[in-house]
Amino acid sequence: MYDPPVRIAVLMPAYNEAGRLLDTLTELCRDRGDAEICVFLVDDGSTPPLARDELRAAAGAMPIVLARHAVNLGQGAAIETARQLALRPRFSLHNAPFDAFVTMDSDGQHRPCDVLALARAIADGADVALGNRFAGGSNVPLSRRLLLAFARSFERVTTGLALSDAHNGLRAFSARAITRMHLTHNRMAHATEFTQQISRASRNGERLGVIEVPVSVRYTDASRAKGQKASGAVAIVVDLFHGFLFGKGSP
């Protein structure tokens, strides 16, 4: 328990999630404990657009700031929109700053208790808390384990950060850290861009305290069909190499 309660800005991209998003909001509101949470939800060109009344009903007493992209731009762009909104003083809770900024997927992969664990790590002094699915109870398929092993090696070489997990959508940042995270990759390569910017801040003399926190990612048939397939690595690699070739997001 924290006194006062931890104030959390949840940065949540959503694209054609329908019922999964509503279930995610209901679960987050129900299991938020004594934390004060505001969800910055970005509808990334869903067809049809997300219904505001349904979202509010699912979230209950938990406030939501809803933004819409006219067309689908990608998860990185949606998180960047949410990040910029969460930093605006007009959207703070009770005119007080947020203690932690947490990225969370909208499709039911991530558990509210893990969101709280990451936020508490920030409240306890970390600048960046990254979810580690291998230390939690995740049922990671073998194909995904192999892909993530490659991603860990790639990020270690390109960023110098030796992480146990890579491309985990559960991350938390302090106010100091989130202002240094400016995403330019619109699609899935934004995950590596986060680690690049953490590494760059350290080299510029603004060392950020980074820890990893055990989390459980829920793999289901629906989530794998939408975005957890190993074939999604092709798009990530193309985005990353495009960034390196044109100097976008290089470490």
BATIRO-162235 format. One record per residue (C-alpha): residue in three letters; residue number from 1; y, z, x. Coordinates in Angstrom, 1 decimal. Layout:
BEGIN
+------+-----+--------+--------+--------+
| type | seq |  north |     up |   east |
+------+-----+--------+--------+--------+
|  ala | NUM |      Y |      Z |      X |
...
+------+-----+--------+--------+--------+
This chain:
BEGIN
+------+-----+--------+--------+--------+
| type | seq |  north |     up |   east |
+------+-----+--------+--------+--------+
|  met |   1 |    0.0 |    0.0 |    0.0 |
|  tyr |   2 |    3.5 |   -0.8 |    1.2 |
|  asp |   3 |    6.7 |    0.8 |    0.2 |
|  pro |   4 |    8.7 |   -1.2 |   -0.8 |
|  pro |   5 |    6.1 |   -3.8 |   -1.9 |
|  val |   6 |    5.6 |   -6.9 |    0.3 |
|  arg |   7 |    7.8 |   -9.8 |   -1.0 |
|  ile |   8 |    5.9 |  -13.1 |   -0.6 |
|  ala |   9 |    7.0 |  -16.7 |   -1.1 |
|  val |  10 |    3.9 |  -18.8 |   -1.8 |
|  leu |  11 |    4.5 |  -22.5 |   -0.8 |
|  met |  12 |    2.1 |  -24.5 |   -3.0 |
|  pro |  13 |    1.7 |  -28.3 |   -3.0 |
|  ala |  14 |    0.0 |  -29.8 |   -6.1 |
|  tyr |  15 |   -1.2 |  -33.3 |   -6.9 |
|  asn |  16 |   -3.3 |  -34.0 |  -10.0 |
|  glu |  17 |   -4.9 |  -30.6 |  -10.0 |
|  ala |  18 |   -4.7 |  -30.0 |  -13.8 |
|  gly |  19 |   -6.9 |  -27.0 |  -14.8 |
|  arg |  20 |   -7.6 |  -25.9 |  -11.2 |
|  leu |  21 |   -3.9 |  -25.3 |  -10.6 |
|  leu |  22 |   -3.6 |  -23.2 |  -13.8 |
|  asp |  23 |   -6.6 |  -21.2 |  -12.8 |
|  thr |  24 |   -5.2 |  -20.7 |   -9.3 |
|  leu |  25 |   -1.9 |  -19.4 |  -10.7 |
|  thr |  26 |   -3.6 |  -17.1 |  -13.2 |
|  glu |  27 |   -5.9 |  -15.6 |  -10.4 |
|  leu |  28 |   -2.9 |  -15.1 |   -8.1 |
|  cys |  29 |   -0.9 |  -13.3 |  -10.7 |
|  arg |  30 |   -3.9 |  -11.1 |  -11.7 |
|  asp |  31 |   -4.9 |  -10.2 |   -8.2 |
|  arg |  32 |   -1.5 |   -9.8 |   -6.5 |
|  gly |  33 |   -1.7 |   -6.0 |   -6.5 |
|  asp |  34 |    1.7 |   -4.4 |   -5.8 |
|  ala |  35 |    3.0 |   -7.4 |   -3.9 |
|  glu |  36 |    6.0 |   -9.3 |   -5.3 |
|  ile |  37 |    5.3 |  -13.0 |   -5.3 |
|  cys |  38 |    7.3 |  -16.0 |   -6.1 |
|  val |  39 |    5.5 |  -19.4 |   -6.1 |
|  phe |  40 |    7.4 |  -22.4 |   -4.9 |
|  leu |  41 |    5.3 |  -25.1 |   -6.5 |
|  val |  42 |    5.9 |  -28.8 |   -5.7 |
|  asp |  43 |    4.4 |  -31.3 |   -8.0 |
|  asp |  44 |    3.8 |  -34.2 |   -5.6 |
|  gly |  45 |    4.0 |  -37.1 |   -8.0 |
|  ser |  46 |    1.2 |  -35.9 |  -10.4 |
|  thr |  47 |    0.3 |  -38.2 |  -13.3 |
|  pro |  48 |    1.0 |  -36.9 |  -15.8 |
|  pro |  49 |    3.6 |  -34.5 |  -14.4 |
|  leu |  50 |    2.7 |  -30.8 |  -14.6 |
|  ala |  51 |    3.8 |  -29.2 |  -17.8 |
|  arg |  52 |    6.3 |  -26.4 |  -17.2 |
|  asp |  53 |    5.3 |  -24.4 |  -20.2 |
|  glu |  54 |    1.6 |  -24.4 |  -19.2 |
|  leu |  55 |    2.5 |  -23.3 |  -15.7 |
|  arg |  56 |    4.6 |  -20.4 |  -16.8 |
|  ala |  57 |    1.9 |  -19.3 |  -19.2 |
|  ala |  58 |   -0.7 |  -19.3 |  -16.4 |
|  ala |  59 |    1.6 |  -17.5 |  -14.0 |
|  gly |  60 |    2.5 |  -14.7 |  -16.5 |
|  ala |  61 |    5.1 |  -12.4 |  -15.0 |
|  met |  62 |    5.0 |  -14.1 |  -11.6 |
|  pro |  63 |    8.1 |  -16.3 |  -11.2 |
|  ile |  64 |    7.7 |  -20.0 |  -10.3 |
|  val |  65 |   10.2 |  -22.4 |   -8.8 |
|  leu |  66 |    9.0 |  -25.9 |   -9.7 |
|  ala |  67 |   10.1 |  -29.0 |   -7.9 |
|  arg |  68 |    8.9 |  -32.6 |   -8.5 |
|  his |  69 |    8.5 |  -35.6 |   -6.2 |
|  ala |  70 |    9.0 |  -38.8 |   -8.2 |
|  val |  71 |    6.1 |  -40.4 |   -6.3 |
|  asn |  72 |    3.2 |  -39.0 |   -4.2 |
|  leu |  73 |    4.5 |  -38.4 |   -0.7 |
|  gly |  74 |    1.7 |  -36.2 |    0.7 |
|  gln |  75 |    0.8 |  -32.6 |    1.3 |
|  gly |  76 |    3.1 |  -32.2 |    4.3 |
|  ala |  77 |    6.1 |  -33.5 |    2.4 |
|  ala |  78 |    5.3 |  -31.2 |   -0.5 |
|  ile |  79 |    5.1 |  -28.1 |    1.8 |
|  glu |  80 |    8.3 |  -29.1 |    3.5 |
|  thr |  81 |   10.1 |  -29.3 |    0.1 |
|  ala |  82 |    8.7 |  -25.9 |   -0.8 |
|  arg |  83 |    9.8 |  -24.4 |    2.5 |
|  gln |  84 |   13.3 |  -25.6 |    2.1 |
|  leu |  85 |   13.5 |  -24.2 |   -1.4 |
|  ala |  86 |   12.1 |  -20.8 |   -0.4 |
|  leu |  87 |   14.8 |  -20.4 |    2.3 |
|  arg |  88 |   17.6 |  -20.8 |   -0.2 |
|  pro |  89 |   19.2 |  -17.4 |   -1.0 |
|  arg |  90 |   19.5 |  -18.3 |   -4.7 |
|  phe |  91 |   15.7 |  -18.2 |   -5.1 |
|  ser |  92 |   15.1 |  -14.8 |   -3.4 |
|  leu |  93 |   13.6 |  -11.9 |   -5.4 |
|  his |  94 |   16.2 |   -9.4 |   -6.6 |
|  asn |  95 |   18.6 |  -10.7 |   -4.0 |
|  ala |  96 |   16.3 |   -9.5 |   -1.2 |
|  pro |  97 |   14.8 |  -11.7 |    1.5 |
|  phe |  98 |   11.1 |  -12.5 |    1.5 |
|  asp |  99 |    8.9 |  -10.7 |    4.0 |
|  ala | 100 |    6.4 |  -13.5 |    4.3 |
|  phe | 101 |    6.0 |  -17.2 |    3.6 |
|  val | 102 |    2.5 |  -18.2 |    2.8 |
|  thr | 103 |    1.1 |  -21.8 |    2.4 |
|  met | 104 |   -1.7 |  -21.9 |   -0.2 |
|  asp | 105 |   -3.6 |  -24.8 |   -1.8 |
|  ser | 106 |   -3.5 |  -25.2 |   -5.5 |
|  asp | 107 |   -7.1 |  -26.3 |   -6.2 |
|  gly | 108 |   -8.9 |  -22.9 |   -6.0 |
|  gln | 109 |  -10.0 |  -23.1 |   -2.4 |
|  his | 110 |   -8.0 |  -20.1 |   -1.4 |
|  arg | 111 |   -8.3 |  -16.5 |   -2.6 |
|  pro | 112 |   -5.4 |  -14.3 |   -3.6 |
|  cys | 113 |   -6.8 |  -11.4 |   -1.5 |
|  asp | 114 |   -6.5 |  -13.6 |    1.6 |
|  val | 115 |   -2.9 |  -14.5 |    0.7 |
|  leu | 116 |   -2.2 |  -10.8 |    0.6 |
|  ala | 117 |   -4.0 |  -10.1 |    3.9 |
|  leu | 118 |   -2.0 |  -12.8 |    5.7 |
|  ala | 119 |    1.3 |  -11.5 |    4.2 |
|  arg | 120 |    0.5 |   -7.9 |    5.3 |
|  ala | 121 |   -0.1 |   -9.1 |    8.9 |
|  ile | 122 |    3.4 |  -10.5 |    8.8 |
|  ala | 123 |    4.8 |   -7.3 |    7.3 |
|  asp | 124 |    3.1 |   -5.4 |   10.2 |
|  gly | 125 |    4.9 |   -7.4 |   12.8 |
|  ala | 126 |    3.3 |  -10.8 |   13.4 |
|  asp | 127 |    5.4 |  -13.9 |   13.3 |
|  val | 128 |    2.5 |  -16.3 |   12.4 |
|  ala | 129 |   -0.8 |  -15.4 |   10.8 |
|  leu | 130 |   -3.4 |  -18.1 |   10.6 |
|  gly | 131 |   -6.5 |  -18.0 |    8.4 |
|  asn | 132 |   -9.8 |  -18.1 |   10.1 |
|  arg | 133 |  -12.5 |  -19.3 |    7.8 |
|  phe | 134 |  -15.3 |  -18.8 |   10.3 |
|  ala | 135 |  -14.6 |  -15.0 |   10.5 |
|  gly | 136 |  -14.7 |  -14.7 |    6.7 |
|  gly | 137 |  -17.3 |  -15.5 |    4.1 |
|  ser | 138 |  -16.7 |  -19.3 |    3.9 |
|  asn | 139 |  -19.7 |  -21.5 |    3.0 |
|  val | 140 |  -18.5 |  -24.3 |    5.4 |
|  pro | 141 |  -20.8 |  -27.4 |    5.3 |
|  leu | 142 |  -22.2 |  -28.6 |    8.6 |
|  ser | 143 |  -20.2 |  -31.9 |    8.5 |
|  arg | 144 |  -17.0 |  -29.9 |    8.1 |
|  arg | 145 |  -18.0 |  -27.5 |   10.9 |
|  leu | 146 |  -18.4 |  -30.5 |   13.3 |
|  leu | 147 |  -15.1 |  -32.0 |   12.2 |
|  leu | 148 |  -13.3 |  -28.7 |   12.7 |
|  ala | 149 |  -14.8 |  -28.2 |   16.1 |
|  phe | 150 |  -13.3 |  -31.5 |   17.1 |
|  ala | 151 |   -9.9 |  -30.5 |   15.6 |
|  arg | 152 |  -10.0 |  -27.2 |   17.5 |
|  ser | 153 |  -10.5 |  -29.0 |   20.8 |
|  phe | 154 |   -7.8 |  -31.6 |   20.0 |
|  glu | 155 |   -5.3 |  -28.9 |   19.2 |
|  arg | 156 |   -6.1 |  -26.9 |   22.3 |
|  val | 157 |   -5.4 |  -30.0 |   24.5 |
|  thr | 158 |   -2.3 |  -31.1 |   22.6 |
|  thr | 159 |   -0.7 |  -27.7 |   21.9 |
|  gly | 160 |   -2.2 |  -25.2 |   24.4 |
|  leu | 161 |   -3.2 |  -22.9 |   21.5 |
|  ala | 162 |   -6.8 |  -21.7 |   21.5 |
|  leu | 163 |   -7.5 |  -21.1 |   17.8 |
|  ser | 164 |  -10.8 |  -20.3 |   16.2 |
|  asp | 165 |   -9.9 |  -22.5 |   13.1 |
|  ala | 166 |   -7.9 |  -25.6 |   12.6 |
|  his | 167 |   -6.4 |  -27.4 |    9.6 |
|  asn | 168 |   -6.7 |  -24.2 |    7.5 |
|  gly | 169 |   -4.2 |  -24.4 |    4.6 |
|  leu | 170 |   -3.8 |  -20.6 |    4.5 |
|  arg | 171 |   -1.0 |  -19.7 |    6.9 |
|  ala | 172 |    1.7 |  -17.1 |    6.8 |
|  phe | 173 |    5.1 |  -17.0 |    8.6 |
|  ser | 174 |    7.8 |  -14.5 |    9.1 |
|  ala | 175 |   11.4 |  -15.4 |    8.2 |
|  arg | 176 |   12.1 |  -16.0 |   11.9 |
|  ala | 177 |    9.1 |  -18.3 |   12.2 |
|  ile | 178 |    9.5 |  -20.3 |    9.0 |
|  thr | 179 |   13.0 |  -21.4 |   10.0 |
|  arg | 180 |   11.4 |  -23.1 |   13.1 |
|  met | 181 |    8.8 |  -25.0 |   11.1 |
|  his | 182 |   10.3 |  -28.3 |   10.1 |
|  leu | 183 |    7.6 |  -30.7 |    9.0 |
|  thr | 184 |    8.0 |  -34.4 |    9.6 |
|  his | 185 |    4.4 |  -35.6 |    8.9 |
|  asn | 186 |    4.1 |  -36.2 |    5.2 |
|  arg | 187 |    0.4 |  -36.3 |    5.0 |
|  met | 188 |   -2.5 |  -34.1 |    6.4 |
|  ala | 189 |   -1.4 |  -34.2 |   10.0 |
|  his | 190 |    1.2 |  -31.6 |    9.1 |
|  ala | 191 |   -1.5 |  -29.0 |    9.9 |
|  thr | 192 |   -1.4 |  -29.9 |   13.6 |
|  glu | 193 |    2.3 |  -30.3 |   13.5 |
|  phe | 194 |    2.5 |  -26.6 |   12.6 |
|  thr | 195 |    0.6 |  -25.6 |   15.7 |
|  gln | 196 |    2.7 |  -28.0 |   17.8 |
|  gln | 197 |    5.9 |  -26.3 |   16.6 |
|  ile | 198 |    4.5 |  -22.8 |   17.2 |
|  ser | 199 |    3.7 |  -23.9 |   20.8 |
|  arg | 200 |    7.1 |  -25.5 |   21.3 |
|  ala | 201 |    8.9 |  -22.4 |   20.2 |
|  ser | 202 |    7.1 |  -20.4 |   22.9 |
|  arg | 203 |    8.0 |  -22.9 |   25.6 |
|  asn | 204 |   11.6 |  -22.7 |   24.5 |
|  gly | 205 |   11.7 |  -19.0 |   25.1 |
|  glu | 206 |   11.3 |  -18.0 |   21.4 |
|  arg | 207 |    7.8 |  -16.7 |   21.7 |
|  leu | 208 |    6.1 |  -16.2 |   18.3 |
|  gly | 209 |    3.5 |  -13.5 |   17.8 |
|  val | 210 |    0.4 |  -15.4 |   16.5 |
|  ile | 211 |   -2.7 |  -13.7 |   15.1 |
|  glu | 212 |   -5.8 |  -15.0 |   13.2 |
|  val | 213 |   -6.9 |  -13.3 |   10.0 |
|  pro | 214 |  -10.4 |  -13.6 |    8.4 |
|  val | 215 |  -10.3 |  -15.6 |    5.2 |
|  ser | 216 |  -12.9 |  -17.2 |    2.9 |
|  val | 217 |  -12.4 |  -20.9 |    1.9 |
|  arg | 218 |  -14.3 |  -21.8 |   -1.3 |
|  tyr | 219 |  -16.1 |  -25.1 |   -1.0 |
|  thr | 220 |  -17.0 |  -26.7 |   -4.3 |
|  asp | 221 |  -18.1 |  -30.1 |   -5.4 |
|  ala | 222 |  -14.6 |  -30.7 |   -6.9 |
|  ser | 223 |  -12.7 |  -29.6 |   -3.8 |
|  arg | 224 |  -14.9 |  -31.6 |   -1.5 |
|  ala | 225 |  -14.5 |  -34.7 |   -3.6 |
|  lys | 226 |  -10.7 |  -34.3 |   -3.6 |
|  gly | 227 |   -9.9 |  -33.4 |    0.0 |
|  gln | 228 |  -12.6 |  -31.5 |    1.9 |
|  lys | 229 |  -14.7 |  -34.5 |    2.9 |
|  ala | 230 |  -15.2 |  -35.2 |    6.6 |
|  ser | 231 |  -14.0 |  -38.8 |    5.9 |
|  gly | 232 |  -10.5 |  -37.3 |    5.5 |
|  ala | 233 |  -10.4 |  -36.9 |    9.3 |
|  val | 234 |   -9.7 |  -40.6 |    9.7 |
|  ala | 235 |   -6.3 |  -40.3 |    7.9 |
|  ile | 236 |   -5.5 |  -37.2 |    9.9 |
|  val | 237 |   -6.2 |  -38.9 |   13.3 |
|  val | 238 |   -4.2 |  -42.0 |   12.3 |
|  asp | 239 |   -1.3 |  -39.8 |   11.3 |
|  leu | 240 |   -1.4 |  -37.9 |   14.6 |
|  phe | 241 |   -1.7 |  -40.9 |   16.9 |
|  his | 242 |    1.1 |  -42.6 |   15.0 |
|  gly | 243 |    3.2 |  -39.4 |   15.7 |
|  phe | 244 |    2.4 |  -39.4 |   19.4 |
|  leu | 245 |    3.1 |  -43.1 |   19.8 |
|  phe | 246 |    6.5 |  -42.9 |   18.2 |
|  gly | 247 |    7.4 |  -39.5 |   19.5 |
|  lys | 248 |    7.1 |  -37.8 |   16.1 |
|  gly | 249 |    5.7 |  -34.3 |   16.3 |
|  ser | 250 |    4.7 |  -34.5 |   20.0 |
|  pro | 251 |    4.3 |  -31.1 |   21.7 |
+------+-----+--------+--------+--------+
